[in-house]
Amino acid sequence: MRSFGQFVLIGVLAAISLPKVSTTAAQAPARDAAAVLAEAREALGGEKRLSAVKNFVATGRTRQIRGDNLVPIEFEIAVELPDKYVRKDEIPAQESAPTSVGFSGDELIQLPVPATSTPPPGGGRAAGPATPPSPAQLDAARKTRVAAVKQDFVRLTLGMFAGSFSSYPLTFKYVGQAEAPQGKADVVEAKAAPNFTVRLFVNSQTHLPIMVSWAPDRPAGPPRGSPPSAGQAPSGPPGAPAPTPPGRGTPTPLPPGAQPPGAGQGPPAATPPPLPTPVPATGQPPSPPPGASPSQGGRSGPAAAPVEYRIYFADYRDVDGLQWPFRLRKATGTDTTEETTFDRFRINTKIDPKRFEVRK
């Protein structure tokens, strides 16, 4: 928890002293992304131990804000490297079956199996029959869903392995340095086809990953955790059950005066600081964050800042000789949307093959 508080404090200081930081960082020699990642992997346990991980199972709890509700989620994540991943979620406050989402190779794992969507009566042409989606449309939707789940897998494992896997290979480029909790962080940009980009922040002293950030590849709606617009259901993480309507099984609303996740635990519930801008070692002006548009002058004024998503890694502990984060915090813009605490990691354990079964 202390690292989050430090990030808030130093992040604010970084925003104040950014011009001074730019001057000193511009004089530093350029670094290579491979060297930064190699140092991170050594800090996480070393190449030999990380390469020996064939699978792992993680259990824990997530507290997520949905509208005015604080939703507790119990989860289990099973991973068989390099191309099998599934997360099972269960919401104790809801009288509903657990849900699972993941991938096996390029196939989608989703339970319960969704019914084929069909437009409601009258959804097609006037007085005409409803038109079900074509096989091509269903396949495109499935591929989009698989890609989204794989991207969630990438963001999680960057904080655990500081590398990528053949299931979703990444290319890395060194961007520069930014202010971080204990001083500075080396920033590495990772990309994958066709348009996935994420930035990994690695502590320059401990060499442990401290954060990933990314921007949406489409116009963003209300941040997760904000009240939905009329007729719109609150959103959740990929594969998470949709919130139930008021009545039995409804997540407990926040009581008057209650605070969102992290209340009573110090800084984690505080508003995250503005994301520090990486300073390229070349001394050139930094490029916009992933997904950002250049500022536009003229009558319309500067372009609005893009929505940015972040996952903070903290509370690294020993797991069979590895250093893995036991606490994650996710934020959308300046709003904390969920906090995740891992209870246990089991490495190279027996996993029932049925966990990765693809059902259609």
Backbone torsions as a table, in degrees:
resi	resn	phi	psi	omega
1	MET	NA	-30.6	-176.0
2	ARG	-63.9	-34.7	-177.3
3	SER	-64.1	-34.1	177.9
4	PHE	-64.6	-43.3	179.8
5	GLY	-62.6	-39.8	178.1
6	GLN	-64.2	-37.2	-179.6
7	PHE	-64.5	-40.8	178.7
8	VAL	-60.0	-47.5	-176.3
9	LEU	-66.5	-52.3	-174.6
10	ILE	-72.5	-30.3	177.0
11	GLY	-61.5	-38.7	177.9
12	VAL	-67.2	-43.1	178.9
13	LEU	-63.1	-36.3	-179.9
14	ALA	-63.9	-39.8	179.6
15	ALA	-64.0	-31.9	-179.3
16	ILE	-76.3	-38.8	-172.0
17	SER	-104.0	20.2	-174.3
18	LEU	-57.2	-43.2	179.7
19	PRO	-57.3	-40.5	179.4
20	LYS	-65.4	-41.2	178.6
21	VAL	-62.6	-39.5	-179.5
22	SER	-58.9	-40.2	-177.1
23	THR	-64.9	-44.9	-177.3
24	THR	-74.0	-38.5	-177.4
25	ALA	-68.4	-30.2	-178.5
26	ALA	-64.5	-23.0	-178.7
27	GLN	-86.4	-10.2	-177.6
28	ALA	-77.6	143.2	178.3
29	PRO	-67.3	149.6	179.7
30	ALA	-65.6	144.3	178.2
31	ARG	-108.3	163.2	-179.9
32	ASP	-101.8	137.7	-178.9
33	ALA	-59.4	-38.5	-178.7
34	ALA	-61.2	-37.3	179.7
35	ALA	-68.3	-41.1	178.4
36	VAL	-63.1	-44.0	-179.3
37	LEU	-68.0	-36.9	178.6
38	ALA	-63.8	-41.0	176.8
39	GLU	-65.2	-38.6	178.8
40	ALA	-65.8	-42.8	-179.8
41	ARG	-65.9	-34.1	176.4
42	GLU	-66.0	-40.7	179.2
43	ALA	-68.3	-29.7	-179.7
44	LEU	-79.3	-6.1	177.6
45	GLY	141.0	-12.0	178.4
46	GLY	101.1	151.6	-176.6
47	GLU	-59.0	-41.0	-176.7
48	LYS	-63.7	-46.9	-178.5
49	ARG	-68.8	-42.4	-179.7
50	LEU	-64.1	-41.1	-179.5
51	SER	-68.6	-21.6	-179.8
52	ALA	-80.6	-9.2	179.2
53	VAL	-75.8	115.7	178.8
54	LYS	-100.8	-30.9	177.1
55	ASN	-158.0	165.9	172.6
56	PHE	-158.5	156.0	175.8
57	VAL	-126.3	130.2	-179.8
58	ALA	-123.9	137.5	176.6
59	THR	-125.8	153.3	179.3
60	GLY	173.5	-159.8	-175.5
61	ARG	-136.8	142.2	174.5
62	THR	-120.0	136.0	172.8
63	ARG	-112.5	120.3	-170.9
64	GLN	-125.1	139.9	177.1
65	ILE	-91.6	125.2	173.7
66	ARG	-128.2	105.2	-176.2
67	GLY	63.0	-122.8	177.7
68	ASP	-98.1	9.4	-177.3
69	ASN	-104.3	144.3	173.5
70	LEU	-105.4	109.6	-170.8
71	VAL	-104.7	117.9	174.3
72	PRO	-85.4	134.6	-179.4
73	ILE	-127.9	128.2	173.1
74	GLU	-99.4	133.7	-173.1
75	PHE	-135.8	161.0	170.3
76	GLU	-138.8	127.9	179.3
77	ILE	-112.2	126.7	176.3
78	ALA	-117.9	130.6	-177.8
79	VAL	-132.9	130.6	171.5
80	GLU	-121.1	104.7	-174.1
81	LEU	-71.1	143.0	9.9
82	PRO	-102.2	-2.5	-165.3
83	ASP	-134.1	25.9	176.8
84	LYS	-134.2	130.0	-177.4
85	TYR	-153.3	136.6	174.0
86	VAL	-150.3	138.1	176.1
87	ARG	-118.9	127.1	178.4
88	LYS	-107.9	124.1	-179.0
89	ASP	-114.0	141.6	175.0
90	GLU	-138.9	129.5	-179.3
91	ILE	-105.7	106.3	-176.7
92	PRO	-57.4	-30.2	-176.4
93	ALA	-76.5	-8.9	-179.0
94	GLN	-113.0	138.1	176.8
95	GLU	-88.1	68.9	-179.4
96	SER	-140.4	158.4	-179.0
97	ALA	-70.8	154.2	175.8
98	PRO	-60.4	156.0	176.4
99	THR	-119.5	149.9	178.3
100	SER	-133.0	144.1	174.9
101	VAL	-146.3	142.8	-179.3
102	GLY	179.2	-160.6	178.3
103	PHE	-148.1	151.2	172.8
104	SER	-130.8	105.2	-170.5
105	GLY	65.4	-121.0	177.4
106	ASP	-106.8	13.4	-180.0
107	GLU	-99.4	144.9	-179.3
108	LEU	-86.2	133.5	171.1
109	ILE	-104.1	122.5	179.5
110	GLN	-151.6	120.9	178.0
111	LEU	-132.1	136.4	-5.4
112	PRO	-61.6	152.5	179.0
113	VAL	-65.8	122.1	-179.1
114	PRO	-68.5	142.7	175.9
115	ALA	-73.6	149.6	177.1
116	THR	-61.1	122.6	-177.3
117	SER	-70.8	134.8	178.0
118	THR	-131.0	130.4	179.8
119	PRO	-56.9	145.7	179.7
120	PRO	-65.7	161.3	178.4
121	PRO	-52.6	133.5	-179.8
122	GLY	85.9	1.4	-178.4
123	GLY	-77.0	-16.3	178.8
124	GLY	-90.8	-141.6	178.2
125	ARG	-69.0	158.8	-179.4
126	ALA	-56.4	128.0	176.8
127	ALA	62.7	13.3	-179.9
128	GLY	-105.2	166.3	179.7
129	PRO	-71.1	152.1	177.3
130	ALA	-67.5	141.9	-177.7
131	THR	-105.7	114.8	178.7
132	PRO	-71.1	157.4	178.5
133	PRO	-63.7	146.1	-179.9
134	SER	-76.5	160.9	176.4
135	PRO	-56.1	-36.6	179.3
136	ALA	-65.1	-39.4	178.7
137	GLN	-66.5	-41.5	178.8
138	LEU	-64.4	-40.1	-179.9
139	ASP	-67.7	-39.1	178.2
140	ALA	-64.5	-40.6	178.5
141	ALA	-64.5	-39.2	179.4
142	ARG	-65.0	-44.0	-179.7
143	LYS	-63.3	-38.2	178.0
144	THR	-64.2	-41.0	-179.7
145	ARG	-66.7	-42.3	178.6
146	VAL	-61.7	-43.1	179.8
147	ALA	-61.3	-40.5	179.8
148	ALA	-63.9	-41.6	179.9
149	VAL	-67.6	-39.8	178.3
150	LYS	-63.5	-34.8	178.1
151	GLN	-68.0	-36.4	173.6
152	ASP	-61.5	-41.9	177.9
153	PHE	-60.8	-42.6	-179.9
154	VAL	-61.5	-46.3	-177.1
155	ARG	-64.4	-36.4	177.7
156	LEU	-68.5	-48.6	-172.9
157	THR	-75.8	-18.3	174.2
158	LEU	-61.2	-35.5	178.4
159	GLY	-78.5	-9.2	-177.7
160	MET	-109.8	-31.7	-175.4
161	PHE	-122.2	-17.3	-176.4
162	ALA	51.3	45.5	179.8
163	GLY	-167.4	-176.5	-179.2
164	SER	-125.7	170.9	-178.2
165	PHE	-125.3	163.5	-175.8
166	SER	-64.4	-19.1	178.6
167	SER	-68.1	-24.7	177.5
168	TYR	-156.0	75.3	-173.4
169	PRO	-67.0	143.6	-179.1
170	LEU	-120.0	152.2	168.1
171	THR	-110.7	141.8	-172.5
172	PHE	-117.2	145.3	177.6
173	LYS	-142.2	134.0	177.5
174	TYR	-74.3	132.0	-176.9
175	VAL	-102.5	-46.8	-176.9
176	GLY	160.0	-155.3	179.4
177	GLN	-122.1	153.1	177.1
178	ALA	-141.0	157.3	175.7
179	GLU	-64.8	140.9	-177.0
180	ALA	-138.9	173.6	-175.1
181	PRO	-51.8	-45.9	-176.6
182	GLN	-102.4	17.6	179.2
183	GLY	140.6	-90.5	-179.1
184	LYS	-131.9	159.3	176.4
185	ALA	-129.6	138.0	170.8
186	ASP	-81.8	135.0	-175.9
187	VAL	-111.0	123.0	179.2
188	VAL	-117.7	131.0	178.3
189	GLU	-97.2	131.4	179.5
190	ALA	-115.9	137.0	-178.8
191	LYS	-132.9	152.1	173.9
192	ALA	-144.6	150.9	179.2
193	ALA	-69.4	147.3	-1.3
194	PRO	-89.1	-28.0	-173.6
195	ASN	-149.0	30.1	-179.7
196	PHE	-89.9	129.2	178.0
197	THR	-139.7	135.4	176.4
198	VAL	-144.8	148.2	177.3
199	ARG	-112.0	132.3	-179.9
200	LEU	-107.1	126.7	178.7
201	PHE	-103.1	122.3	-177.2
202	VAL	-118.5	125.9	-180.0
203	ASN	-57.8	127.2	-175.0
204	SER	-70.4	-17.8	-179.5
205	GLN	-100.7	-52.3	-179.4
206	THR	-83.1	-21.8	-178.9
207	HIS	67.7	16.3	175.5
208	LEU	-89.6	142.4	174.9
209	PRO	-61.7	137.3	179.3
210	ILE	-119.4	-16.6	-176.9
211	MET	-170.0	150.7	163.8
212	VAL	-123.4	148.1	177.6
213	SER	-138.6	150.4	179.6
214	TRP	-158.0	164.0	177.3
215	ALA	-119.3	151.5	-179.3
216	PRO	-68.5	151.7	177.4
217	ASP	-94.1	14.1	176.8
218	ARG	-147.0	161.5	178.2
219	PRO	-54.4	130.0	-176.5
220	ALA	-84.9	142.1	173.6
221	GLY	-89.4	-160.9	178.3
222	PRO	-59.3	139.7	178.8
223	PRO	-58.8	146.6	176.5
224	ARG	-61.9	131.3	-176.2
225	GLY	107.8	-13.9	176.2
226	SER	-92.5	153.3	-178.6
227	PRO	-59.9	136.6	-179.9
228	PRO	-71.2	155.2	176.0
229	SER	-74.0	170.5	-175.8
230	ALA	-58.7	129.7	177.5
231	GLY	80.4	2.8	-178.6
232	GLN	-110.7	132.3	179.6
233	ALA	-81.6	146.5	176.9
234	PRO	-59.8	145.8	-178.9
235	SER	-92.4	163.3	178.0
236	GLY	-142.9	-173.5	179.9
237	PRO	-72.5	161.6	179.1
238	PRO	-54.2	123.8	177.9
239	GLY	87.8	-6.3	-179.7
240	ALA	-75.6	144.3	179.5
241	PRO	-63.4	146.3	177.0
242	ALA	-70.7	143.7	178.7
243	PRO	-59.7	143.6	179.1
244	THR	-81.9	155.2	176.9
245	PRO	-68.2	166.2	-179.8
246	PRO	-53.7	139.3	-178.6
247	GLY	137.8	-152.7	-179.5
248	ARG	-66.6	138.4	178.2
249	GLY	84.3	0.0	179.2
250	THR	-71.6	133.0	176.4
251	PRO	-56.9	144.9	-176.3
252	THR	-64.1	122.8	178.0
253	PRO	-65.0	154.5	175.7
254	LEU	-66.4	126.4	179.1
255	PRO	-69.4	162.3	179.0
256	PRO	-55.2	131.0	178.4
257	GLY	85.0	-5.2	-179.1
258	ALA	-75.6	158.2	-179.2
259	GLN	-114.6	160.1	179.3
260	PRO	-69.7	-176.0	-175.7
261	PRO	-50.6	140.0	179.1
262	GLY	98.7	-6.1	-178.9
263	ALA	-61.2	135.5	179.8
264	GLY	80.3	-1.6	-178.8
265	GLN	-114.5	13.1	175.4
266	GLY	90.6	-148.6	-168.7
267	PRO	-58.1	-27.5	-174.0
268	PRO	-53.6	-32.8	-177.7
269	ALA	-80.9	-5.2	-179.3
270	ALA	-70.1	159.2	178.5
271	THR	-65.3	127.0	-179.8
272	PRO	-62.1	149.9	179.5
273	PRO	-73.9	163.8	172.9
274	PRO	-57.2	141.4	-178.1
275	LEU	-64.9	124.4	-179.1
276	PRO	-63.7	141.0	-178.8
277	THR	-84.1	121.7	178.1
278	PRO	-60.3	141.6	179.6
279	VAL	-107.2	110.5	-179.2
280	PRO	-60.4	143.0	179.9
281	ALA	-68.6	-16.0	-179.2
282	THR	-75.9	-15.7	-178.1
283	GLY	86.6	-1.4	178.8
284	GLN	-78.6	156.6	177.9
285	PRO	-57.4	138.3	-178.0
286	PRO	-65.2	145.3	176.5
287	SER	-74.6	157.9	179.5
288	PRO	-61.9	155.5	176.6
289	PRO	-60.9	162.1	179.2
290	PRO	-52.9	128.0	176.8
291	GLY	87.0	-3.6	-177.1
292	ALA	-83.7	156.0	176.4
293	SER	-107.7	144.9	178.2
294	PRO	-61.8	152.3	178.9
295	SER	-64.5	143.4	-179.2
296	GLN	-118.7	131.5	179.1
297	GLY	-88.0	-158.3	178.9
298	GLY	89.9	-167.5	-176.1
299	ARG	-64.5	-33.3	-176.3
300	SER	-72.2	-17.1	179.1
301	GLY	79.6	-175.2	-178.4
302	PRO	-63.4	149.2	177.4
303	ALA	-68.0	147.7	179.3
304	ALA	-65.2	143.9	179.0
305	ALA	-64.8	137.0	-179.7
306	PRO	-71.1	153.6	174.1
307	VAL	-67.4	138.0	-178.8
308	GLU	-125.0	137.8	178.8
309	TYR	-109.5	146.0	-178.3
310	ARG	-141.7	147.9	168.8
311	ILE	-126.9	122.6	179.8
312	TYR	-98.0	132.3	176.7
313	PHE	-101.7	136.1	-179.2
314	ALA	-154.9	173.7	176.4
315	ASP	57.4	55.2	177.6
316	TYR	-70.2	134.1	179.6
317	ARG	-135.0	163.2	179.7
318	ASP	-75.8	128.8	175.3
319	VAL	-131.9	97.1	-179.6
320	ASP	52.8	42.5	178.2
321	GLY	90.2	-7.2	177.0
322	LEU	-99.4	158.3	173.6
323	GLN	-110.9	107.8	-178.4
324	TRP	-121.7	147.5	-178.2
325	PRO	-75.6	134.9	178.9
326	PHE	-103.9	0.3	178.8
327	ARG	-141.6	130.3	176.5
328	LEU	-123.3	145.9	173.4
329	ARG	-131.6	128.6	-179.0
330	LYS	-108.2	138.6	-179.9
331	ALA	-136.0	146.2	173.4
332	THR	-116.6	111.9	-173.0
333	GLY	62.5	-123.3	179.3
334	THR	-98.6	5.7	-175.3
335	ASP	-104.1	123.6	170.1
336	THR	-71.7	126.8	-176.4
337	THR	-109.3	-25.1	176.9
338	GLU	-164.5	155.2	175.0
339	GLU	-128.8	136.0	-178.0
340	THR	-121.2	132.9	176.4
341	THR	-121.1	124.2	175.8
342	PHE	-87.8	133.7	176.7
343	ASP	-89.5	-36.1	-173.4
344	ARG	-160.5	143.9	169.1
345	PHE	-116.8	133.7	172.9
346	ARG	-118.4	121.7	-175.0
347	ILE	-105.1	138.4	178.6
348	ASN	51.2	52.3	179.3
349	THR	-106.0	172.2	179.1
350	LYS	-80.7	127.3	178.7
351	ILE	-122.1	129.3	178.7
352	ASP	-62.1	123.2	179.6
353	PRO	-55.8	-24.7	179.9
354	LYS	-65.0	-19.9	178.7
355	ARG	-60.5	-30.4	-177.5
356	PHE	-104.2	18.1	180.0
357	GLU	-71.2	134.2	179.0
358	VAL	-95.3	119.4	179.6
359	ARG	-112.7	139.0	-178.3
360	LYS	-128.2	NA	NA
